[in-house]
Amino acid sequence: MNKEDFNEGLLGFLDASPTPFHATQNISAMLNNAGFIALDEREKWELKAGEKYFVTRNDSSVIAFTYPKSEKNYVMVGAHTDSPNLKLKPNPVMKEHGVVKFGVEPYGGLLLTPWFDRDLSLAGRVSYLDMQGELQHTLIDVKKSIATIPSLAIHLDDKANKDKSVNKQTDIAPILTTNEEFSFDDFLRWQLDRVGYPDVKEIYASELSFYDTQKAAFVGLRDDFISAARLDNLLSCYVGLLSICSVDANKPMLFVASDHEEVGSDSTSGAGGSFLESTLKRMFGDIDAYMQMIRSSILISADNAHAIHPNFPSKHDPKHAPQMNKGVVIKVNANQRYASNSLTISKFLHTASLLGEKTQQFVTRSDMGCGSTIGPITATRLGIETIDVGLPTLGMHSIRELAGSDDAHSLYKILVAFKN
């Protein structure tokens, strides 16, 4: 696949995936179109050599894998479906001062100030009882701009450009309407009816998130950059998805996209949970076969990397300062916040070198804290050799992030060619 087609598909995937639920739904649809067979964790699996399969958990995490006849030295690609956002509280409606507001709770370590003065919509999962007395669960995406978080005018805050802080409880409640007759239950029923589910007896629960309605786009004089929400980490999800869809069924490859990385991965559908381990054990029921596969395989944990900010260059170690459109970043940390080691790095560099693809390295400044990824978590749980890589990004955890338009396609080519 050439870079132009790759990037056009990426923009569409980003726009269609406002929540982990929608990302997983879209990934599943693309896997199905590529000939992967859907599995259900609640049923007995009868795997056949030479086929390709996928399975989901909680509607927000997905694993796809080939099942070769002989080779078991898997190349696994790991990413995460979640991104920092504003999640709706269970009882969100607040009516005061002539408007209706929604109470929200920040999810993950998000930058709050960019959420002001944006056109916001709402998406997620709704659970309800239908008229036949059956529990149902479905996804909604309002798509229309229905809310905004207005800034306080500078005339009323003379320190706005000097000392700005945001109170998570009081300052970031989106406003929706001046109609004080607004009913949240009626709003959800309207949304369910709009997507073809009118037979709602009672709404029980919802998991809804606000998102920016501005579309993903190319930015720059030569379309140098991709600007979008949720690049961290739907960018890596898209790369991993297209990689496994591009390889032959007899190449041992696995792609896992887990939820809840931004809040620590400790959940049934997070990398700290059992999803990947239990899937692999069902693929290789015999303990010796399972361990042989684990110890002869590699996990490439793909997450975004901090590109050097041209206005704040001192925030990087000068010898480890990745630039956009200069290649995939290999992430290293002496304290195991990243799981890369010399063995896994050398394998990755060898493949990139054979293809003529550029790579870079990132090590955080020694006087600054270092974030982490699913890499060390999965390596610890499975005992699999792991490397952490990423795509250089600016504005990470903002409502809109920026990445180079060359780098994702470069990683895609490396993953497709990678042999362990």
Secondary structure as GFF3:
##gff-version 3
##sequence-region A 1 420
A	DSSP	alpha_helix	3	15	.	.	.	ID=ss1
A	DSSP	alpha_helix	20	33	.	.	.	ID=ss2
A	DSSP	beta_strand	37	38	.	.	.	ID=ss3
A	DSSP	beta_strand	51	57	.	.	.	ID=ss4
A	DSSP	beta_strand	61	67	.	.	.	ID=ss5
A	DSSP	beta_strand	75	80	.	.	.	ID=ss6
A	DSSP	beta_strand	85	96	.	.	.	ID=ss7
A	DSSP	beta_strand	99	107	.	.	.	ID=ss8
A	DSSP	three_ten_helix	113	115	.	.	.	ID=ss9
A	DSSP	beta_strand	120	130	.	.	.	ID=ss10
A	DSSP	beta_strand	135	141	.	.	.	ID=ss11
A	DSSP	three_ten_helix	154	156	.	.	.	ID=ss12
A	DSSP	beta_strand	175	177	.	.	.	ID=ss13
A	DSSP	alpha_helix	184	194	.	.	.	ID=ss14
A	DSSP	beta_strand	200	212	.	.	.	ID=ss15
A	DSSP	beta_strand	217	219	.	.	.	ID=ss16
A	DSSP	beta_strand	225	228	.	.	.	ID=ss17
A	DSSP	alpha_helix	231	246	.	.	.	ID=ss18
A	DSSP	beta_strand	253	258	.	.	.	ID=ss19
A	DSSP	three_ten_helix	261	263	.	.	.	ID=ss20
A	DSSP	alpha_helix	275	283	.	.	.	ID=ss21
A	DSSP	alpha_helix	287	295	.	.	.	ID=ss22
A	DSSP	beta_strand	298	302	.	.	.	ID=ss23
A	DSSP	beta_strand	305	306	.	.	.	ID=ss24
A	DSSP	three_ten_helix	313	315	.	.	.	ID=ss25
A	DSSP	beta_strand	328	331	.	.	.	ID=ss26
A	DSSP	alpha_helix	342	355	.	.	.	ID=ss27
A	DSSP	beta_strand	359	362	.	.	.	ID=ss28
A	DSSP	alpha_helix	374	382	.	.	.	ID=ss29
A	DSSP	beta_strand	385	390	.	.	.	ID=ss30
A	DSSP	beta_strand	392	394	.	.	.	ID=ss31
A	DSSP	beta_strand	401	404	.	.	.	ID=ss32
A	DSSP	alpha_helix	407	417	.	.	.	ID=ss33
###
